[in-house]
Amino acid sequence: MAGEKDKFVTERAIFLEHIKAAGLRRTDQRDLILDTFLSTEDHLTSEDVYGLVHKIDPDIGLTTVYRTLKLLTDAGLAREVRFGDGKTYYEHHYNHEHHDHMICTECGKVIEFFSPEIEALQDQMASNFNFKPTHHSLRLWGFCSDCQVGAEEGNGAASGAQPRVRVKTAIN
């Protein structure tokens, strides 16, 4: 992880400044959680991060991971996302462009995408209603290209129902 430590100097400085401002101190466990989170581009739950850091330091508890992810979010380094399966996922926020998500309801694959056309349409709709958006999240549920092969027409949730989702991460 030595090369990765050099790679995330700015993120480490932001985190350190944030925890000091909150009256907290830097710890080896927080550093490990930060390094682990920054070293993956996956969408991870607190349990996923816990599984990764626990392999390196079995003394780290789930509560420490959860609280550190909250600190990362408050510092602007992480963003919470929800994909409809009742879990909170964390993804990189600092120095990452805005994007939206497509979630396969069959295999759980999450596809990130950006569309200038969709962004322009959202801006136009907000303007039409004299609405000032502060942020937005677009999530599309359906079948990825791999799962379309075996999917039958109408296999999704009823039009008023929430889709059944199980997100696939690098951990599960």
CYANA upper distance limits for C-alpha pairs under 8 A (distance plus 0.5 A):
  1 MET  CA      5 LYS  CA      6.60
  2 ALA  CA      6 ASP  CA      7.13
  3 GLY  CA      7 LYS  CA      6.86
  4 GLU  CA      8 PHE  CA      6.96
  4 GLU  CA     35 ASP  CA      8.32
  4 GLU  CA     39 SER  CA      7.50
  5 LYS  CA      9 VAL  CA      7.25
  5 LYS  CA     35 ASP  CA      7.75
  8 PHE  CA     12 ARG  CA      6.66
  8 PHE  CA     38 LEU  CA      8.03
  9 VAL  CA     13 ALA  CA      6.76
 10 THR  CA     14 ILE  CA      6.74
 11 GLU  CA     15 PHE  CA      6.67
 11 GLU  CA     77 LEU  CA      7.52
 11 GLU  CA     94 TYR  CA      8.26
 12 ARG  CA     16 LEU  CA      6.53
 12 ARG  CA     34 LEU  CA      8.39
 13 ALA  CA     17 GLU  CA      6.57
 14 ILE  CA     18 HIS  CA      6.64
 14 ILE  CA     75 ALA  CA      7.47
 15 PHE  CA     19 ILE  CA      6.71
 15 PHE  CA     71 LEU  CA      8.44
 15 PHE  CA     72 LEU  CA      7.34
 15 PHE  CA     75 ALA  CA      6.74
 15 PHE  CA     77 LEU  CA      8.23
 16 LEU  CA     20 LYS  CA      6.60
 16 LEU  CA     26 ARG  CA      7.30
 17 GLU  CA     21 ALA  CA      6.64
 18 HIS  CA     22 ALA  CA      6.79
 18 HIS  CA     71 LEU  CA      8.38
 18 HIS  CA     75 ALA  CA      6.34
 19 ILE  CA     23 GLY  CA      6.81
 19 ILE  CA     24 LEU  CA      5.55
 19 ILE  CA     25 ARG  CA      6.92
 19 ILE  CA     26 ARG  CA      7.80
 19 ILE  CA     71 LEU  CA      7.91
 20 LYS  CA     24 LEU  CA      5.80
 20 LYS  CA     25 ARG  CA      6.68
 20 LYS  CA     26 ARG  CA      8.43
 26 ARG  CA     30 ARG  CA      7.25
 26 ARG  CA     31 ASP  CA      7.83
 27 THR  CA     31 ASP  CA      6.72
 28 ASP  CA     32 LEU  CA      6.64
 29 GLN  CA     33 ILE  CA      6.76
 29 GLN  CA     60 ILE  CA      7.18
 29 GLN  CA     64 THR  CA      8.50
 30 ARG  CA     34 LEU  CA      6.56
 30 ARG  CA     64 THR  CA      8.36
 30 ARG  CA     65 VAL  CA      8.38
 30 ARG  CA     68 THR  CA      6.85
 31 ASP  CA     35 ASP  CA      6.54
 32 LEU  CA     36 THR  CA      6.50
 32 LEU  CA     53 VAL  CA      7.39
 33 ILE  CA     37 PHE  CA      6.58
 33 ILE  CA     49 VAL  CA      7.88
 33 ILE  CA     53 VAL  CA      6.93
 33 ILE  CA     65 VAL  CA      7.18
 33 ILE  CA     68 THR  CA      7.68
 34 LEU  CA     38 LEU  CA      6.57
 34 LEU  CA     68 THR  CA      8.34
 34 LEU  CA     72 LEU  CA      8.27
 35 ASP  CA     39 SER  CA      6.49
 36 THR  CA     40 THR  CA      7.40
 36 THR  CA     49 VAL  CA      7.80
 36 THR  CA     52 LEU  CA      7.81
 36 THR  CA     53 VAL  CA      7.37
 37 PHE  CA     49 VAL  CA      7.49
 38 LEU  CA     92 HIS  CA      7.88
 41 GLU  CA     91 GLU  CA      7.46
 41 GLU  CA     92 HIS  CA      7.41
 42 ASP  CA     91 GLU  CA      7.21
 42 ASP  CA    169 THR  CA      7.15
 42 ASP  CA    170 ALA  CA      7.21
 43 HIS  CA     89 TYR  CA      6.10
 43 HIS  CA     90 TYR  CA      5.98
 43 HIS  CA     91 GLU  CA      5.63
 43 HIS  CA    169 THR  CA      6.97
 44 LEU  CA     48 ASP  CA      6.04
 44 LEU  CA     49 VAL  CA      6.92
 44 LEU  CA     89 TYR  CA      5.52
 44 LEU  CA     90 TYR  CA      5.77
 44 LEU  CA     91 GLU  CA      7.38
 44 LEU  CA    169 THR  CA      7.17
 45 THR  CA     49 VAL  CA      6.92
 45 THR  CA     87 LYS  CA      7.61
 45 THR  CA     88 THR  CA      6.42
 45 THR  CA     89 TYR  CA      4.96
 45 THR  CA     90 TYR  CA      6.63
 46 SER  CA     50 TYR  CA      6.52
 46 SER  CA     62 LEU  CA      7.97
 46 SER  CA     65 VAL  CA      6.92
 46 SER  CA     66 TYR  CA      6.16
 46 SER  CA     69 LEU  CA      7.78
 46 SER  CA     88 THR  CA      8.33
 46 SER  CA     89 TYR  CA      7.83
 46 SER  CA     90 TYR  CA      8.29
 47 GLU  CA     51 GLY  CA      6.63
 47 GLU  CA     62 LEU  CA      7.59
 48 ASP  CA     52 LEU  CA      6.97
 48 ASP  CA    171 ILE  CA      6.68
 49 VAL  CA     53 VAL  CA      6.70
 49 VAL  CA     65 VAL  CA      7.60
 50 TYR  CA     54 HIS  CA      6.19
 50 TYR  CA     60 ILE  CA      8.31
 50 TYR  CA     61 GLY  CA      7.94
 50 TYR  CA     62 LEU  CA      6.35
 50 TYR  CA     65 VAL  CA      6.54
 51 GLY  CA     55 LYS  CA      7.04
 52 LEU  CA     56 ILE  CA      7.75
 53 VAL  CA     57 ASP  CA      6.53
 53 VAL  CA     58 PRO  CA      8.16
 53 VAL  CA     60 ILE  CA      7.81
 54 HIS  CA     58 PRO  CA      5.03
 54 HIS  CA     59 ASP  CA      7.62
 54 HIS  CA     60 ILE  CA      6.56
 54 HIS  CA     61 GLY  CA      8.31
 60 ILE  CA     64 THR  CA      7.14
 60 ILE  CA     65 VAL  CA      7.99
 61 GLY  CA     65 VAL  CA      7.09
 62 LEU  CA     66 TYR  CA      6.61
 63 THR  CA     67 ARG  CA      6.57
 64 THR  CA     68 THR  CA      6.52
 65 VAL  CA     69 LEU  CA      6.62
 66 TYR  CA     70 LYS  CA      6.83
 67 ARG  CA     71 LEU  CA      6.80
 68 THR  CA     72 LEU  CA      6.66
 69 LEU  CA     73 THR  CA      6.65
 69 LEU  CA     78 ALA  CA      7.98
 69 LEU  CA     90 TYR  CA      8.34
 70 LYS  CA     74 ASP  CA      6.62
 71 LEU  CA     75 ALA  CA      6.52
 72 LEU  CA     76 GLY  CA      6.87
 72 LEU  CA     77 LEU  CA      5.71
 72 LEU  CA     78 ALA  CA      5.90
 73 THR  CA     77 LEU  CA      6.20
 73 THR  CA     78 ALA  CA      4.92
 73 THR  CA     79 ARG  CA      6.03
 73 THR  CA     80 GLU  CA      7.71
 74 ASP  CA     78 ALA  CA      8.33
 76 GLY  CA     93 HIS  CA      6.88
 76 GLY  CA     94 TYR  CA      6.52
 77 LEU  CA     92 HIS  CA      6.63
 77 LEU  CA     93 HIS  CA      5.63
 77 LEU  CA     94 TYR  CA      5.18
 78 ALA  CA     90 TYR  CA      6.65
 78 ALA  CA     91 GLU  CA      6.05
 78 ALA  CA     92 HIS  CA      5.16
 78 ALA  CA     93 HIS  CA      5.19
 78 ALA  CA     94 TYR  CA      7.31
 79 ARG  CA     90 TYR  CA      6.02
 79 ARG  CA     91 GLU  CA      5.91
 79 ARG  CA     92 HIS  CA      6.71
 79 ARG  CA     93 HIS  CA      5.91
 80 GLU  CA     88 THR  CA      6.80
 80 GLU  CA     89 TYR  CA      6.13
 80 GLU  CA     90 TYR  CA      5.25
 80 GLU  CA     91 GLU  CA      7.16
 81 VAL  CA     88 THR  CA      6.42
 81 VAL  CA     89 TYR  CA      5.65
 81 VAL  CA     90 TYR  CA      6.60
 81 VAL  CA     91 GLU  CA      7.81
 82 ARG  CA     86 GLY  CA      7.81
 82 ARG  CA     87 LYS  CA      6.85
 82 ARG  CA     88 THR  CA      5.70
 82 ARG  CA     89 TYR  CA      6.59
 83 PHE  CA     87 LYS  CA      7.99
 83 PHE  CA     88 THR  CA      8.37
 83 PHE  CA    103 ILE  CA      7.71
 83 PHE  CA    139 ARG  CA      7.91
 83 PHE  CA    165 VAL  CA      8.01
 83 PHE  CA    167 VAL  CA      7.98
 84 GLY  CA    162 GLN  CA      8.20
 84 GLY  CA    163 PRO  CA      7.95
 84 GLY  CA    164 ARG  CA      8.24
 84 GLY  CA    165 VAL  CA      6.67
 85 ASP  CA    164 ARG  CA      7.72
 85 ASP  CA    165 VAL  CA      5.66
 85 ASP  CA    166 ARG  CA      6.43
 85 ASP  CA    167 VAL  CA      7.71
 92 HIS  CA     96 HIS  CA      7.20
 93 HIS  CA     97 GLU  CA      8.38
 98 HIS  CA    114 PHE  CA      7.76
 99 HIS  CA    112 GLU  CA      6.72
 99 HIS  CA    113 PHE  CA      5.96
 99 HIS  CA    114 PHE  CA      5.37
100 ASP  CA    112 GLU  CA      6.17
100 ASP  CA    113 PHE  CA      5.88
100 ASP  CA    114 PHE  CA      6.59
100 ASP  CA    137 SER  CA      6.95
100 ASP  CA    138 LEU  CA      5.77
100 ASP  CA    139 ARG  CA      6.73
101 HIS  CA    110 VAL  CA      7.00
101 HIS  CA    111 ILE  CA      6.07
101 HIS  CA    112 GLU  CA      5.18
101 HIS  CA    113 PHE  CA      6.69
101 HIS  CA    138 LEU  CA      6.94
101 HIS  CA    139 ARG  CA      5.39
101 HIS  CA    140 LEU  CA      6.83
102 MET  CA    110 VAL  CA      6.23
102 MET  CA    111 ILE  CA      5.53
102 MET  CA    112 GLU  CA      6.99
102 MET  CA    113 PHE  CA      8.23
102 MET  CA    139 ARG  CA      6.14
102 MET  CA    140 LEU  CA      5.05
102 MET  CA    141 TRP  CA      6.26
102 MET  CA    142 GLY  CA      8.02
103 ILE  CA    108 GLY  CA      6.76
103 ILE  CA    109 LYS  CA      6.35
103 ILE  CA    110 VAL  CA      5.15
103 ILE  CA    111 ILE  CA      6.92
103 ILE  CA    139 ARG  CA      7.69
103 ILE  CA    140 LEU  CA      6.62
103 ILE  CA    141 TRP  CA      5.35
103 ILE  CA    142 GLY  CA      6.95
103 ILE  CA    143 PHE  CA      8.17
103 ILE  CA    144 CYS  CA      8.28
103 ILE  CA    165 VAL  CA      8.44
103 ILE  CA    167 VAL  CA      8.04
104 CYS  CA    108 GLY  CA      5.43
104 CYS  CA    109 LYS  CA      5.74
104 CYS  CA    110 VAL  CA      7.04
104 CYS  CA    141 TRP  CA      6.38
104 CYS  CA    142 GLY  CA      5.60
104 CYS  CA    143 PHE  CA      5.24
104 CYS  CA    144 CYS  CA      5.87
104 CYS  CA    147 CYS  CA      8.46
104 CYS  CA    165 VAL  CA      8.06
104 CYS  CA    167 VAL  CA      8.39
105 THR  CA    109 LYS  CA      8.46
105 THR  CA    141 TRP  CA      6.79
105 THR  CA    142 GLY  CA      6.12
105 THR  CA    143 PHE  CA      6.67
105 THR  CA    156 GLY  CA      8.47
105 THR  CA    163 PRO  CA      7.45
105 THR  CA    164 ARG  CA      6.62
105 THR  CA    165 VAL  CA      5.34
105 THR  CA    166 ARG  CA      7.13
105 THR  CA    167 VAL  CA      8.40
106 GLU  CA    142 GLY  CA      8.33
106 GLU  CA    143 PHE  CA      6.90
106 GLU  CA    147 CYS  CA      7.12
106 GLU  CA    165 VAL  CA      7.85
106 GLU  CA    166 ARG  CA      8.11
107 CYS  CA    147 CYS  CA      7.68
107 CYS  CA    166 ARG  CA      7.60
107 CYS  CA    167 VAL  CA      7.79
107 CYS  CA    168 LYS  CA      7.34
108 GLY  CA    165 VAL  CA      7.10
108 GLY  CA    166 ARG  CA      5.51
108 GLY  CA    167 VAL  CA      4.33
108 GLY  CA    168 LYS  CA      5.00
109 LYS  CA    144 CYS  CA      7.89
109 LYS  CA    167 VAL  CA      6.71
109 LYS  CA    168 LYS  CA      5.91
109 LYS  CA    169 THR  CA      8.22
110 VAL  CA    167 VAL  CA      7.62
110 VAL  CA    168 LYS  CA      7.85
115 SER  CA    119 GLU  CA      6.85
116 PRO  CA    120 ALA  CA      6.56
117 GLU  CA    121 LEU  CA      6.68
118 ILE  CA    122 GLN  CA      6.65
119 GLU  CA    123 ASP  CA      6.74
120 ALA  CA    124 GLN  CA      6.63
121 LEU  CA    125 MET  CA      6.61
122 GLN  CA    126 ALA  CA      6.65
123 ASP  CA    127 SER  CA      6.66
124 GLN  CA    128 ASN  CA      6.60
125 MET  CA    129 PHE  CA      6.97
126 ALA  CA    130 ASN  CA      6.51
126 ALA  CA    131 PHE  CA      5.24
126 ALA  CA    132 LYS  CA      6.92
126 ALA  CA    133 PRO  CA      7.49
127 SER  CA    131 PHE  CA      6.45
127 SER  CA    132 LYS  CA      8.08
141 TRP  CA    163 PRO  CA      7.76
142 GLY  CA    156 GLY  CA      7.71
143 PHE  CA    147 CYS  CA      6.09
143 PHE  CA    148 GLN  CA      6.07
143 PHE  CA    151 ALA  CA      8.18
144 CYS  CA    148 GLN  CA      6.65
145 SER  CA    149 VAL  CA      7.70
147 CYS  CA    151 ALA  CA      6.69
148 GLN  CA    152 GLU  CA      8.45
151 ALA  CA    155 ASN  CA      7.21
156 GLY  CA    163 PRO  CA      7.35
157 ALA  CA    161 ALA  CA      6.25
157 ALA  CA    162 GLN  CA      7.00
157 ALA  CA    163 PRO  CA      5.55
157 ALA  CA    164 ARG  CA      7.57
158 ALA  CA    162 GLN  CA      8.33
168 LYS  CA    172 ASN  CA      6.66
